[in-house]
Amino acid sequence: MRQVNLTLGLITAALLSACGGGGSAGPTINSSTARGVLVANPPNLVPIPQANGTAVPQLDPVTFAAMLNAAQPGLTQVTGTPVCSISTYYMKYNTVGSKGEATTATGAIFVPSGTATQCSGPRPVVAYAHGTTVMQSFNMANLQSNQEAVLVAATFAAQGFIVVAPNYAGYDLSSLPYTGYLDAAQQSNDMIDSLRAARQAFPNIGAQDSGKLFLTGYSQGGFVALATQQSMQNNYASEFKVTALAGGSGPYATELLADAIFAKQPNLGGTAFLPLITNAWQAHYGNIYTGGNPSNIYASPYAANILTAVPGNYASINAMYATGVLPTTTMFSSTYAAVVANASYGGQLPAQLAAFYGATNLVNDSFALGFLQDVAQYPCNLTAATPLNCKPQNTVRQAALANDLRTLPVPTVPVLLCGGNSDPTVFFQSTLAEKAFLNANGFGAPYLSVLDVDSTPTSTADPFYAAKAGFAAAKTKVITDAITAGQSPAVAVASAYHGALVPPFCNAAAAGFFKSVLAQ
C-alpha cells in the first residue's frame, strides 16, 4: 500500500515491448496458456541509455553509484555501494486471475555480474513483491521512472542477488482487466508463476541459480511475500525451497486492519486501496457487490466508476486524485464520524482524523454502519493465538478473514518483519499482530525477528542499529526541511512515512538479514 516518492530522477533506462528480440535469432515464442510459462525466451534485454545517445547492455557499479548519490546524496550508505553490474530483462508470463481465469503478466529479472565474488557463479535469488500503485503502466523493468525498481536493483541486484520482480496481473501489458489486490491466493500464484517463468529464462540470460530462494516485498508486497511463503510451504514444497522471508510494512492482518479502519482510524491512501481490495475480492468471491453493482458499498458519484477507477492511466496517485475519480482522503461521511466518535473516542473525534470524514465520502453510510454493527456483533481478534476464530456476516469482513495471513502452519524458515510504529498507511499494528500470532503458536526468536525502524537502537551492538539510526536521520531531515519551508512537520512526516521514509531501511534490513542467513 504505497506510492514510492524517492528522488531518483537521474536513473534512466529503456522500456521494450513484451516480445522484442533477446538475441540475433530472436526469442522462442511459447503459445501455451499454462501457468508459469515464459512467453518469449530469452526475455528482452533492456539497454541502458548513455548521455552521448548510445546504449549499453549493463549498468556498471561505478556509474550506478554515481547516479544514486547524485539523485539522493548518501543513498548508497543505505542500499550499500553497488558492487556488481546489472543486466535488466523484461519478461511476459502466464498466470491466473482471482477467478482462476488464464491471463498474462509481466515483470523484471535483474542479473548481477562482475569480477567480485558475490557477482559471479551461482547466485541466490530474491523474489521481490512491489508495493501498491494506482498506475496501470507500472513496470519493474523500467529503471527510467520506476523508483521502487531502482531501489530494489541497488539494494539486492547490485549486491549479488538475482532478482525476480513481477508487475502483477492487471498491470503493464497484462491481459487482466483488474488486479488481484490482497487476494492471497491470486497474488501468491502470480509470484510463483513469475519464478517459474524466470527459471526458464535463467540458462539463456547468464543467471545461475544457487538454489537459495529469498522472498521479500514492501507494503502490499510484504503481504504478497508472506502469502507466497505460505503457499510454497503448504502447496509447492517439492518445487520451491524457501531459504528465508522478509516482509516490510505488510497488511498481513487484513481482518484486524479492516475493522480498525471502519471502527476507529481510517488510513492515509485508503480511498485508493479500498476499491482495489473490493474489486479483487468481488472477482474472487462474487458476493462483495450486490448484483455486481458497487453502489451497495460506495456513494455517488464514485460508485459508477469504481470497477475501472484503479489501477488506471495515471502518472501518479496525486494525478489520480486530481481527476476526481476518487476522493483524496474523505472515506466516510460526517454523519458516520459522529458514530465513530461516540463508539471509539468518548464523543470527540481526534482532530487529526477530521480529513477522513466529510461531504464527499467514498463509502456510503448504509454500508459503513452495517460494517460497524457486524464488528460489534461478531468480533474477531479476541486472542493472539486464534484471532480468526469468528464468524462475521458482512461479506467484506468474511473476505478479509479469508485473506488474513495469521494462519497455521507457522513458517519453517527464518522470518524478518519490518516496519515503522507511526505508519499512517499500513498500521504497525498489523506487524505486531502477526508477531503475536506466530509467538502464540510457538514461532519466535531466534527464527522470528521484528524490526521497528522508528525506534531507538539499544546500543551500537543492536543488529539493526544502522537501519534505526538511518531512519532517525532521514526523519529529522524531513522535519527540518518542512520547518524551513514553513510547512507542518507532522504533515510532512506523515506524507513521507510509508512511501519514502521506511522503504529504503526495510529493504536494506532485508538484504542484511538474507546475507546473515547465507552466512550461517
C-alpha positions in Angstrom: 0.0 0.0 0.0 2.4 2.6 -1.1 3.4 5.1 -3.8 7.2 5.4 -3.6 8.4 9.0 -3.6 12.2 8.9 -3.7 14.1 11.5 -5.8 15.8 9.3 -8.2 15.1 11.1 -11.5 18.7 10.7 -12.8 18.3 6.9 -13.2 17.4 6.2 -16.8 16.7 3.0 -18.9 14.7 1.9 -21.9 11.5 0.0 -21.8 10.9 -2.5 -24.6 7.8 -4.3 -25.7 6.9 -7.8 -24.4 8.1 -9.8 -27.3 11.1 -8.0 -28.7 14.4 -9.5 -29.6 16.5 -11.2 -27.0 19.3 -12.2 -29.4 20.2 -12.1 -33.0 17.9 -15.0 -33.9 15.0 -13.6 -31.8 13.3 -15.3 -28.9 11.3 -18.5 -29.0 7.6 -17.8 -28.5 5.5 -20.2 -26.5 1.8 -20.0 -27.2 0.8 -22.2 -24.3 -1.6 -20.7 -21.7 -0.3 -23.0 -18.9 0.6 -21.3 -15.7 4.2 -20.2 -15.3 5.1 -20.4 -19.0 7.6 -17.8 -20.2 6.0 -16.3 -23.4 9.3 -15.2 -25.0 12.6 -16.9 -24.2 15.0 -15.3 -23.8 13.2 -12.3 -22.5 14.1 -8.8 -23.6 17.4 -7.3 -22.5 16.6 -3.7 -21.6 19.6 -1.5 -22.6 20.9 1.4 -20.5 20.9 4.8 -22.4 24.1 6.9 -22.1 24.5 10.6 -22.1 26.0 10.5 -25.6 22.9 8.9 -27.0 24.2 5.4 -27.2 23.1 2.4 -25.0 24.9 -0.3 -23.2 23.6 -3.7 -22.1 24.6 -3.3 -18.4 24.6 -0.8 -15.7 28.1 -0.9 -14.2 28.5 -0.4 -10.4 30.6 2.9 -10.6 28.0 4.6 -12.8 25.1 3.3 -10.8 26.7 4.5 -7.5 27.3 8.0 -9.0 23.7 8.1 -10.3 22.2 7.1 -6.9 24.2 9.6 -4.9 23.7 12.4 -7.4 19.9 11.8 -7.2 19.8 11.5 -3.4 23.1 12.2 -1.6 24.0 9.4 0.8 21.6 6.8 -0.7 24.4 4.2 -1.2 25.0 4.4 2.6 21.6 2.8 2.9 21.5 0.5 -0.1 25.2 -0.4 0.0 27.7 0.8 -2.6 27.0 -1.2 -5.8 29.4 -4.0 -6.3 28.0 -5.8 -9.4 27.0 -4.7 -12.8 23.3 -5.3 -13.5 21.5 -6.5 -16.7 17.8 -5.9 -16.8 15.4 -8.3 -18.6 11.7 -7.8 -19.2 9.6 -10.9 -19.3 6.0 -11.8 -20.0 4.5 -15.0 -18.5 1.2 -16.8 -18.0 -0.6 -16.8 -14.7 -4.2 -16.7 -13.3 -6.6 -14.0 -12.1 -8.8 -14.0 -8.9 -11.5 -16.1 -10.7 -8.9 -18.7 -11.7 -9.0 -17.5 -15.3 -6.0 -17.7 -17.5 -4.2 -14.4 -18.0 -0.8 -12.9 -18.5 1.6 -10.7 -16.5 4.9 -9.1 -17.0 8.0 -8.5 -14.8 11.7 -7.9 -14.4 14.7 -10.0 -13.9 17.9 -8.3 -12.6 21.0 -10.3 -13.2 24.3 -9.3 -11.4 27.7 -9.9 -13.0 31.3 -8.8 -12.4 34.6 -9.9 -11.1 33.7 -9.7 -7.4 33.0 -13.0 -5.6 29.3 -12.1 -5.0 28.7 -11.1 -8.6 29.6 -14.3 -10.5 28.8 -18.0 -10.4 25.7 -19.5 -8.8 23.8 -16.7 -7.1 20.9 -16.6 -4.6 17.5 -15.5 -6.0 15.3 -12.8 -4.4 11.7 -12.8 -5.4 10.5 -9.2 -4.8 6.9 -8.2 -4.5 6.2 -4.5 -5.1 4.0 -2.1 -3.2 0.7 -0.6 -4.1 0.4 1.6 -7.2 -2.6 3.1 -8.9 -0.6 3.4 -12.2 -1.7 0.7 -14.6 1.6 1.2 -16.6 3.7 0.2 -13.6 6.8 -1.8 -14.7 9.6 -3.0 -12.5 11.8 -3.4 -15.6 11.7 0.4 -16.3 14.6 2.0 -14.4 13.8 5.3 -16.1 10.9 6.3 -13.9 10.2 3.4 -11.6 11.9 4.5 -8.4 10.9 1.3 -6.5 12.7 -0.7 -9.2 15.8 1.4 -8.8 15.8 0.9 -5.0 15.4 -2.8 -5.4 18.2 -3.0 -8.1 20.5 -1.1 -5.8 19.8 -3.0 -2.6 19.7 -6.5 -4.0 20.9 -7.0 -7.5 23.9 -4.7 -7.2 24.9 -6.7 -4.1 24.9 -10.0 -6.0 21.3 -11.3 -5.8 19.4 -12.3 -8.9 16.1 -10.5 -8.6 12.7 -11.6 -10.0 10.2 -8.8 -9.7 6.7 -9.4 -11.1 4.5 -6.4 -12.0 1.4 -8.5 -11.1 -1.5 -9.4 -13.3 -3.6 -6.3 -14.1 -0.6 -4.0 -14.7 1.6 -3.1 -17.6 0.7 -5.3 -20.6 -1.2 -7.9 -18.6 -4.5 -9.0 -20.2 -6.3 -9.0 -16.9 -8.8 -6.1 -16.7 -8.4 -5.8 -12.9 -5.7 -6.7 -10.4 -5.9 -9.3 -7.6 -5.0 -6.8 -4.8 -4.7 -8.5 -1.4 -6.2 -11.7 -2.8 -3.7 -14.1 -1.1 -4.4 -17.0 -3.5 -4.1 -15.0 -6.7 -1.1 -12.9 -5.6 0.9 -15.9 -4.4 0.0 -17.8 -7.7 1.3 -14.8 -9.6 4.6 -14.7 -7.7 5.0 -18.4 -8.1 4.4 -18.2 -11.8 6.8 -15.4 -12.2 9.5 -17.5 -10.6 8.7 -20.5 -12.8 9.0 -18.2 -15.9 12.2 -16.7 -14.7 13.8 -20.1 -14.1 13.0 -20.9 -17.8 14.9 -17.8 -18.8 17.9 -18.2 -16.5 20.0 -20.5 -18.8 19.6 -18.0 -21.6 20.5 -14.8 -19.7 23.6 -15.9 -17.8 21.8 -16.3 -14.5 23.0 -19.2 -12.4 20.6 -20.1 -9.5 22.4 -21.3 -6.4 19.2 -22.9 -5.0 18.8 -20.3 -2.3 15.5 -18.6 -2.6 14.5 -15.5 -0.6 11.1 -13.8 -0.6 10.6 -10.2 0.2 8.4 -7.2 -0.6 7.1 -3.9 0.9 3.6 -2.8 1.8 1.3 -4.8 -0.4 4.4 -6.7 -1.4 5.0 -7.6 2.3 1.6 -9.3 2.3 2.3 -10.9 -1.1 5.7 -12.2 0.1 4.2 -13.9 3.2 1.3 -15.3 1.3 3.7 -16.7 -1.2 5.8 -18.3 1.5 2.7 -19.9 3.0 1.6 -21.2 -0.4 5.0 -22.6 -1.3 5.2 -24.4 2.1 1.7 -25.8 2.0 1.2 -26.5 -1.7 4.5 -26.4 -3.6 7.1 -27.7 -1.1 8.7 -30.0 -3.7 9.1 -27.3 -6.3 10.2 -24.4 -4.1 12.6 -24.5 -1.1 12.4 -21.0 0.5 15.5 -20.0 2.5 14.1 -17.0 4.3 11.4 -14.4 4.2 11.4 -10.6 4.9 8.2 -8.6 4.9 8.2 -4.8 5.0 5.1 -2.9 6.4 2.7 -5.5 5.1 -1.1 -5.6 5.8 -0.8 -9.2 6.9 -3.7 -9.0 9.4 -6.3 -7.9 6.9 -9.3 -8.6 9.1 -7.9 -6.6 12.0 -7.0 -3.7 9.7 -10.4 -3.7 8.1 -12.1 -3.5 11.5 -9.7 -0.7 12.7 -10.2 1.4 9.6 -14.0 1.3 9.8 -14.4 1.4 13.5 -11.6 3.7 14.7 -9.0 5.1 12.3 -9.1 5.4 8.5 -5.7 5.1 6.8 -3.8 7.5 4.6 -4.4 6.4 1.0 -7.3 4.3 2.0 -9.6 5.8 -0.6 -7.5 4.3 -3.3 -6.8 1.0 -1.5 -10.4 0.1 -0.7 -11.6 0.0 -4.3 -8.6 -2.1 -5.3 -9.4 -4.5 -2.5 -13.2 -4.8 -3.1 -12.8 -5.2 -6.9 -10.3 -8.1 -6.4 -12.5 -9.8 -3.7 -15.6 -9.3 -5.8 -13.8 -11.1 -8.7 -12.7 -13.9 -6.3 -15.9 -14.4 -4.2 -18.6 -12.8 -6.3 -20.6 -11.5 -3.2 -18.9 -8.2 -2.4 -21.1 -6.1 -4.6 -24.8 -6.7 -4.6 -25.8 -7.9 -8.0 -22.3 -6.9 -9.2 -23.1 -3.2 -8.5 -20.6 -1.4 -6.2 -23.3 1.1 -5.1 -24.0 -1.2 -2.1 -20.7 0.0 -0.7 -19.8 3.2 -2.5 -21.5 6.6 -2.5 -22.4 8.6 -5.6 -20.7 9.8 -7.7 -17.8 7.4 -7.1 -19.8 4.1 -7.3 -20.3 4.5 -11.1 -16.6 4.3 -11.8 -15.3 2.0 -9.1 -14.8 -1.0 -11.3 -12.4 0.8 -13.5 -11.0 3.6 -11.3 -7.9 1.8 -10.2 -5.4 0.9 -11.5 -5.7 3.4 -14.4 -3.8 5.6 -16.8 -2.4 8.0 -14.2 1.1 9.4 -13.8 0.9 9.2 -10.0 -1.5 8.8 -7.1 -1.8 12.6 -6.8 -2.6 12.8 -10.5 -5.4 10.2 -9.9 -6.9 12.2 -7.1 -6.7 15.3 -9.3 -9.2 13.7 -11.8 -11.8 13.4 -9.0 -12.4 9.7 -9.7 -11.9 9.1 -6.0 -11.8 11.5 -3.0 -8.3 12.3 -1.6 -9.0 11.5 2.0 -12.7 11.5 2.7 -13.5 7.9 3.3 -16.7 8.4 5.4 -19.4 10.9 5.9 -19.7 13.5 8.7 -22.7 11.6 10.0 -20.6 8.4 10.3 -17.9 10.5 12.0 -20.3 11.2 14.9 -21.0 7.4 15.2 -17.3 6.6 15.3 -16.6 9.4 17.8 -19.2 8.1 20.2 -18.2 4.4 19.8 -14.4 4.8 20.0 -13.5 8.2 21.3 -15.9 9.2 24.0 -17.8 11.5 21.7 -14.9 13.6 20.5 -13.2 12.7 17.2 -9.4 13.4 17.3 -8.6 16.5 15.2 -6.1 14.6 13.1 -8.8 12.3 11.8 -11.1 15.1 10.6 -9.8 14.9 7.0 -11.2 11.3 6.7 -14.8 12.4 7.2 -16.9 14.9 5.2 -19.4 15.5 2.5 -17.5 13.9 -0.4 -17.4 10.5 1.3 -16.4 7.4 -0.7 -18.2 4.8 1.4 -22.0 5.2 1.9 -23.5 5.4 5.4 -25.6 2.2 5.0 -22.6 0.0 4.3 -20.4 1.7 6.9 -23.0 1.4 9.7 -23.7 -2.2 8.8 -20.0 -3.0 8.9 -19.7 -1.4 12.3 -22.6 -3.3 13.6 -21.1 -6.6 12.3 -17.8 -5.8 14.1 -19.8 -5.3 17.4 -21.9 -8.4 17.0 -19.3 -10.8 15.6 -16.0 -9.6 17.0 -12.7 -11.1 15.8 -9.1 -10.8 17.1 -10.1 -11.9 20.6 -6.9 -13.9 21.2 -3.4 -13.7 19.8 -3.3 -17.5 19.1 -6.7 -17.8 17.3 -7.6 -14.3 16.1 -9.7 -15.6 13.2 -11.9 -17.8 15.3 -15.0 -15.7 14.5 -17.9 -15.7 12.0 -18.6 -12.3 10.6 -21.7 -11.9 8.4 -20.6 -8.9 6.4 -19.1 -10.2 3.1 -16.2 -7.8 3.1 -15.2 -8.9 6.6 -15.6 -12.5 5.5 -13.2 -11.9 2.6 -10.8 -10.0 5.0 -10.9 -13.0 7.3 -10.3 -15.4 4.4 -7.2 -13.5 3.3 -5.8 -12.8 6.7 -2.3 -14.3 6.9 -2.4 -15.3 10.6 -2.9 -18.9 9.7 -1.3 -22.2 10.5 1.1 -23.9 10.0 3.7 -21.3 11.0 6.7 -20.8 8.7 9.5 -23.3 8.7 12.1 -20.7 7.6 13.7 -17.6 9.3 11.4 -14.5 9.1 12.0 -10.8 9.4 9.1 -8.4 9.8 10.0 -4.8 9.4 8.0 -1.5 9.6 7.6 1.8 11.5 5.5 2.3 14.6 3.9 5.5 13.3 2.9 4.4 9.9 -0.4 6.1 8.9 -0.9 3.9 5.8 -0.4 0.3 6.9 -0.6 0.4 10.7 2.3 -1.2 12.5 -0.5 -2.9 14.5 -0.6 -5.4 11.6 3.1 -6.4 12.0 2.6 -6.7 15.8 -0.5 -8.8 15.4 1.4 -11.2 13.0 4.2 -11.4 15.5 1.8 -12.1 18.4 0.1 -14.8 16.4 3.4 -16.5 15.5 4.7 -16.2 19.1 1.5 -17.7 20.5 1.8 -20.6 18.2 5.4 -21.5 19.0 7.3 -19.4 16.4 9.6 -16.8 17.9 13.2 -15.9 18.4 15.7 -16.8 17.1 13.6 -17.7 14.0 11.5 -14.6 14.0 12.9 -11.0 14.1 10.8 -7.9 14.2 12.3 -4.5 13.4 10.7 -1.2 14.2 12.9 1.2 12.2 11.3 4.1 14.1 12.8 3.1 17.5 15.9 3.9 19.4 18.8 1.5 18.9 19.5 -0.4 22.1 23.3 0.1 21.5 25.8 0.1 18.7 25.7 -3.7 19.0 22.0 -3.7 18.0 21.8 -5.8 14.8 19.5 -3.2 13.3 21.5 -0.2 14.6 22.2 1.2 11.1 18.5 0.9 10.0 17.2 2.7 13.1 19.9 5.4 13.1 19.5 6.0 9.4 15.7 6.2 9.7 16.1 8.7 12.5 18.4 10.9 10.4 16.1 10.7 7.4 13.0 11.6 9.5 14.9 14.6 11.1 15.7 15.9 7.6 12.0 15.8 6.6 11.1 17.7 9.7 13.9 20.3 9.2 13.0 20.8 5.5 9.4 21.2 6.4 10.2 23.9 9.0 12.5 25.7 6.6 9.6 25.7 4.0 7.1 27.0 6.5 5.2 23.7 6.4 3.8 21.4 9.1 6.5 18.9 10.2 3.8 16.5 11.3 2.1 16.6 7.9 5.4 16.3 6.1 6.4 13.2 8.1 3.0 11.5 7.7 3.0 12.1 4.0 6.5 10.7 3.6 6.4 8.0 6.2 5.1 4.9 4.4 6.1 5.6 0.8 9.5 7.2 1.2 11.0 7.1 4.7 10.5 3.5 5.7 11.1 1.5 2.4 14.9 2.1 2.0 15.6 0.9 5.5 13.3 -2.1 5.5 14.8 -3.2 2.1 18.3 -2.7 3.4 17.4 -4.7 6.6 16.0 -7.4 4.4 19.2 -7.6 2.4 21.3 -7.7 5.5 19.1 -10.4 7.0 19.4 -12.5 3.9 23.2 -12.2 3.9 23.3 -13.3 7.6 21.2 -16.4 6.7 23.5 -17.2 3.9 26.5 -16.9 6.2 25.1 -19.5 8.7 
